[in-house]
């Protein structure tokens, strides 16, 4: 085949792959409703806050420096 034919086929395949990737991105964005995404973010923040509180409770308190 002529090199320009290969190049044309490459451009067609590239356009198909990009269209497929765009369709996948749109489908993935539509699949997770915004409300559940917000709830997931809230659960994550709450979880890390609980971890921080637990670590503060698990460490011994520091003694204050004596003030003369």
ABEGO torsion letter per residue (X at the ends): XBAAAAAAAAAAAAAAAAAAAAAAAAAAAAABBAAAAAAAAAAAAAAAAAAAAAAAAABBBBBBBBBX
